[in-house]
Structures are given as structure tokens and as C-alpha cells.
Amino acid sequence: MEEERSLPPVASTEREAIERYCDEKGIDIPELTVSGEKEVSAVDPAWEVDYAFPGEQESLGVFFLLHETDGEWTVVAHTDEVGWTSAELQALGALPIL
């Protein structure tokens, strides 16, 4: 029997998608603040990287790779590092920054 894989949560806003993803993955970011939207590709604007952090502690944040499809946002991945390389973005399904 194949293992059932759940689909990532979708939401109408980037913030809501990040909140749902954090809940699902057990990531605790109290007083969630989202900033720093960065377009991943000039060719496909449906991909972006957002930075989320707890309250006034901006240095304790997490980067989230998000994808928008038909008005719904999904978090594809997260990292505590400073973003992803072009090769990592390609592996995740996003196009590299041009």
C-alpha cells in the first residue's frame, strides 16, 4: 500500500499560507510579522520569497518560498539560512532569478 501524502495547505494570502504551513510543520513564530517579499523570477511572478519573524525580533526569522496558483498561495519550503541558490530553487520547482 502506498503512503498517502497530504497536499500543502493553500490560502488566499501569503501571510495566511505561512501561518498554516507553520502550524502544519510545528514552527512556532509568536506575533508573526511578514516582510521582505522578493520575486524569484522575472519570467514567472507566481513565485516569491517572504521573510517572517516573531514580533520585534527580526533577526530570528525564517525564509519561506511561496507559489501562487489561481489566487491561492502555498508555501513550498522554508529555511533559516539566507534564501536559496538558483540550483536549490530549480530543484524545488521554481525558476532561478534572472
C-alpha positions as a LaTeX table, in Angstrom:
\begin{tabular}{lrrr}
\hline
Residue & $x$ (\AA) & $y$ (\AA) & $z$ (\AA) \\
\hline
Met1 & 0.00 & 0.00 & 0.00 \\
Glu2 & 1.34 & 3.44 & $-0.94$ \\
Glu3 & 1.78 & 6.06 & 1.75 \\
Glu4 & $-0.76$ & 8.85 & 1.41 \\
Arg5 & 0.88 & 12.27 & 1.01 \\
Ser6 & $-1.05$ & 15.29 & 2.14 \\
Leu7 & $-1.05$ & 18.38 & $-0.02$ \\
Pro8 & 0.42 & 21.56 & 1.46 \\
Pro9 & $-2.16$ & 23.99 & 2.84 \\
Val10 & $-3.30$ & 26.76 & 0.50 \\
Ala11 & $-4.51$ & 30.23 & 1.43 \\
Ser12 & $-5.71$ & 33.44 & $-0.17$ \\
Thr13 & $-2.79$ & 35.49 & 1.20 \\
Glu14 & 0.91 & 34.89 & 1.64 \\
Arg15 & 0.66 & 35.53 & 5.40 \\
Glu16 & $-2.16$ & 33.02 & 5.84 \\
Ala17 & $-0.23$ & 30.42 & 3.82 \\
Ile18 & 2.81 & 30.94 & 6.07 \\
Glu19 & 0.67 & 30.65 & 9.22 \\
Arg20 & $-0.94$ & 27.40 & 8.02 \\
Tyr21 & 2.43 & 25.98 & 6.96 \\
Cys22 & 3.94 & 26.83 & 10.35 \\
Asp23 & 1.01 & 25.18 & 12.13 \\
Glu24 & 1.38 & 22.04 & 10.00 \\
Lys25 & 5.17 & 21.83 & 10.46 \\
Gly26 & 5.21 & 22.81 & 14.15 \\
Ile27 & 7.15 & 26.03 & 13.53 \\
Asp28 & 6.50 & 28.49 & 16.34 \\
Ile29 & 6.69 & 32.17 & 15.36 \\
Pro30 & 4.80 & 34.18 & 18.01 \\
Glu31 & 3.37 & 37.52 & 16.88 \\
Leu32 & 4.18 & 36.62 & 13.27 \\
Thr33 & 5.39 & 39.54 & 11.16 \\
Val34 & 5.90 & 39.07 & 7.41 \\
Ser35 & 8.14 & 41.32 & 5.35 \\
Gly36 & 10.58 & 41.34 & 2.50 \\
Glu37 & 8.70 & 39.90 & $-0.45$ \\
Lys38 & 11.23 & 39.09 & $-3.17$ \\
Glu39 & 10.27 & 37.98 & $-6.64$ \\
Val40 & 12.05 & 34.75 & $-7.52$ \\
Ser41 & 11.75 & 35.01 & $-11.30$ \\
Ala42 & 11.11 & 37.80 & $-13.77$ \\
Val43 & 9.67 & 35.11 & $-16.07$ \\
Asp44 & 7.19 & 33.62 & $-13.57$ \\
Pro45 & 5.95 & 36.15 & $-10.96$ \\
Ala46 & 3.90 & 33.42 & $-9.22$ \\
Trp47 & 6.98 & 32.54 & $-7.12$ \\
Glu48 & 8.23 & 34.69 & $-4.24$ \\
Val49 & 10.32 & 34.52 & $-1.08$ \\
Asp50 & 8.94 & 36.09 & 2.11 \\
Tyr51 & 10.69 & 36.60 & 5.43 \\
Ala52 & 8.69 & 36.02 & 8.63 \\
Phe53 & 9.83 & 36.74 & 12.17 \\
Pro54 & 8.43 & 36.91 & 15.71 \\
Gly55 & 7.22 & 40.36 & 16.79 \\
Glu56 & 10.11 & 42.77 & 17.14 \\
Gln57 & 12.83 & 40.09 & 16.79 \\
Glu58 & 13.61 & 40.43 & 13.09 \\
Ser59 & 16.93 & 38.60 & 13.40 \\
Leu60 & 15.12 & 35.38 & 14.44 \\
Gly61 & 13.18 & 34.97 & 11.19 \\
Val62 & 12.61 & 32.25 & 8.64 \\
Phe63 & 12.52 & 32.49 & 4.83 \\
Phe64 & 9.54 & 30.94 & 3.02 \\
Leu65 & 9.32 & 30.03 & $-0.66$ \\
Leu66 & 5.74 & 30.57 & $-1.83$ \\
His67 & 3.90 & 29.79 & $-5.05$ \\
Glu68 & 0.65 & 31.34 & $-6.24$ \\
Thr69 & $-1.80$ & 29.41 & $-8.43$ \\
Asp70 & $-5.26$ & 30.68 & $-9.33$ \\
Gly71 & $-5.22$ & 33.24 & $-6.50$ \\
Glu72 & $-4.18$ & 30.72 & $-3.83$ \\
Trp73 & $-0.77$ & 30.74 & $-2.10$ \\
Thr74 & 1.18 & 27.67 & $-0.96$ \\
Val75 & 4.43 & 27.51 & 0.98 \\
Val76 & 6.75 & 25.15 & $-0.88$ \\
Ala77 & 9.71 & 25.24 & 1.53 \\
His78 & 11.33 & 27.16 & 4.37 \\
Thr79 & 14.87 & 27.78 & 5.57 \\
Asp80 & 16.65 & 29.53 & 8.42 \\
Glu81 & 19.50 & 30.32 & 6.02 \\
Val82 & 19.55 & 33.42 & 3.81 \\
Gly83 & 17.36 & 32.15 & 0.99 \\
Trp84 & 18.13 & 29.54 & $-1.66$ \\
Thr85 & 20.61 & 29.21 & $-4.51$ \\
Ser86 & 19.35 & 29.10 & $-8.10$ \\
Ala87 & 20.04 & 25.35 & $-8.19$ \\
Glu88 & 18.01 & 24.82 & $-5.00$ \\
Leu89 & 15.15 & 26.91 & $-6.42$ \\
Gln90 & 15.18 & 24.81 & $-9.59$ \\
Ala91 & 15.08 & 21.61 & $-7.50$ \\
Leu92 & 12.05 & 22.99 & $-5.62$ \\
Gly93 & 10.25 & 23.70 & $-8.89$ \\
Ala94 & 10.81 & 27.47 & $-9.02$ \\
Leu95 & 12.68 & 29.21 & $-11.78$ \\
Pro96 & 16.04 & 30.82 & $-10.97$ \\
Ile97 & 16.35 & 34.57 & $-10.54$ \\
Leu98 & 17.22 & 36.11 & $-13.88$ \\
\hline
\end{tabular}
